[in-house]
Amino acid sequence: MMHRLLPLALAASLVAPASAALAQQLPPTPPRIIVIGEGESSIPPDLALLSLSVMREAKTAREALDAANAAMAAVIAAMKAAGVADRDLQTGGLQINPRYNYANRPDGTQTAELAGYQVSNTLSVRVRDLAKTGEILDKAVSLGVNQGGGISFANEDPSKALTDARKRAVADAIEKARTLSEAAGVGLGRVIEIADQNFAPPPMPITAKGFDRAEAQAVPVEAGENAYRVQVTVTFELK
């Protein structure tokens, strides 16, 4: 047993001095301060994103699908006539669901009778001419869109707004770090690390209730502005 322990003890005696020497060579970690800065930049949107659905019901799935197809074909044709490019039209989903009529039995159970089929076809539309958004929505409803109607506003290239927001976030972090270091009576040193996180603006939805109207007039739409927010985490060295 002693012969087995001797090599281990010798190895440990060699490693310990080496580790101690390495620890003496490494410089001590300087004191640090970590702050979070926030910045925001707002720009007008240049895209309207629409979600338009037609739902049709019939006794058979085939009849319901044919009716939904005909209605959606008319909507797509109207979108193209309004100047929407093919690349800005995309089928968002197709659903075929049976519909049942339920009746209660005396024993508390239910009976289910097939009443027909419902077919929903959804079209995603990007409108680049925001002035036409209300007109397009109104035309879609008149051609048979009876579900969905969600609308949100976006920017095709928000990079400039994000750059401005990042600059403001870093400036905010520096200002916070100066305030904290002065209050603590220490000097603020160099920046050691920066990490950022950006937040896209939340959608500004308008549902179908907002334009399901009998009057033959364009839907009033206000695009407003999109706010892009950036949060940065900055680590400073303290003197």
N, C-alpha and C positions, 0 to 999 in steps of 0.2 A: 504493500500500500504506500509506504514511504517513497519507494522509487517512482510511483505514479504521480505523487503530489509534487515532487521536486521540479519537474519541467513546468508545471502550472505556476508554481510560486515564482520561478525564474522569469517566466513570461510576464507575470503581473508586475514584478519589480522593474522590468524594462519599460512597460507601457506607462506606468504611473509617472515617472520622471518626464517622459516625452509629452504626456498630456499637460502636465504642469508647465512645461516650457512653452508649449503652444499657447496656453491660456495667458502666459505672461507677455507673449508677442502680440496678441490681438489687442487693438486699442479698445478702450471702454466705449460702450454705446452712449452717444451724447444725448442729453435730455431733449425730448421732442414735444411738440404740440400738434394735435390733429383737429382741424376745423372743417365744417361743411359750409360751402357757399352755394347760393342759389341765384339763378339768372333767368330772365324771361324775355322773349321777343315775340311781338304779335304782327301778323301780316294778313292781308285779305286773302281768302281762298280763291283758287282758280279752277276748282273742280267741284261739281255736284255729283254725288253718288246716289243713285236711285235704285230701289228694289221694288219691282212691280210684279204682281202676281195675278193670274186669272184662275178662277176656280169654277168648274162646271160639274154638274151632277146629272146623271142619267140612270136608267134601269140597268144598263150593262156598262162594263168598263170600257168597251170599245166605243160606245156612243159618247160616253163622258170624255174620253181621250180625244175623239174627233172634234168635239165641240171646243175643248180647251185649245187644241192645235189651231183651229180656225181663228179663234179669238187672239191667240198669241201671234199668229202670222200677221194679222191686221195691225197689232201693236208694233211689231218689229218694222213693218213697212212704213208706219207713221214716223217711227224714230229716224229711219234713214231719210225720209222725205224732209224731216226737220233739220237735217244736216249732221246727225250723229253717225260717226264712222263705224265701219264693221268692227274694228279693233276695240271699240268702246261698248260693244254689245256682247253679253255673255250669259248663257243659260245658267241660272243659279241653282236649279233643282226641279225635279219632277216627282210628284207623289201621286200614287193611286191607292185610295183607301175605300174599303166597303163601309157603308153606313147601315146601321141596324135600328129597327124600332123595338123597344123593350116594353114588355108588359109584365105586371106582377101577378103571380098565381096565389090562390088562397093559402097555400102552404108557406108562403114567404119567398119562394124562389122566383126567378124571372125567366121569361121566354124571349128569345131573340129571333126576329124576322128580318131577313135581308131586304132593305128598302131600295138600295141602289148603290152607285159608286160615285165617289168624288175624286176629281182629278185637278191637281193644282200645278201650274207651270209658272216658274219664277224667272224673271229676266233682270239681270244686273246691268245698269246703264250708267256710263260716265258722260256727263254733260260738260263740255269745255266752254261753251258760251253760256255763262250763268244767266244772262238776260233772257234766255229761252227756257229756263227751268220751269217756270210757272206754266208757260204755254205747253210744254211737253207733258207735264203732269196732267193738265186739264184734258189734253188730247187722249192720253192713255186711259183715263177714266171713261171718257165718252166711247172708247172702243172696246171696253169690256173689262178693264182692270178693276177687280173688286176685292182684292186682298193686298196686304203689304202696304206699299206706299211709303216705306221708310226712306228718308233722305238725310244725308250728312254732307258736310262740306270739308274738302281737303285741299292740299297743295301738292302739285306734281313734283316740285323740287323745293323742299323746305331747308336746303343746306345753308343758305345765307342767314335765315332766321336762327338756325341752330348755332351757327358760328357766333352771331351776336350774343345769343343767350350764354354760350360758353364763356365768352370774354367777360360778361357781366357777372357770371358765377365765380370766376377766378378772382375778379376784383373784389367781390363781396367776401370771399374767403380771406384774402389778404387783409382787408379792413378789419375783419373779425379777429384775425390772429394778432394784428397790431394792438387792438384794444385790449385783448386778453393778456398779452405779454407786458404791456405798459402797466396794466392793473396789478400784475404779479411782480413788477419790478425787475424784469429780466429782458434781455435783448432778443430780438427776433433774427434768426439766422436764415440760411439758404433753404430753398424748397427741396425736400428729399423725394417726395412722391406725390403724384396727382392721379386721381381716378375720377371718371365722370360717368353720369347716367342721365339719359335724356328721356323725357316723357312726351309722347304725342298728345295733341289736344284731344279731349273727349269728343265724340260725335255730337252734333247738334240735331237730333232727330225731329222730324215732323211726320206724324203718322197719317194714315189715310183719312182719319177724321178731319184733318185740317183741310182737305180738298175734296171731300165727297159732297159736292154741292150741285144743285140743279141748275144754277145760273150758268149761262154759256159765256164765261169770262175766265181769263187766265188766273191761276192760283197766285196769290200774293206770297212772295218768297223774299226773305231778307238773309243775306249770306253772313253778315257780320265779319268778325275776324277770328283767326285761329291763333291761339297762344301756345308757343313752344317753350317748355321749361326744362332747364338743365340743372342738375345738382352735381357738384364736384366735392370730392374729399381730398383735402390737401394736408400733407404732413410737412411741418417746418422743424428745422433744428433751432434749439434755443441756445443762446450764448450765455 
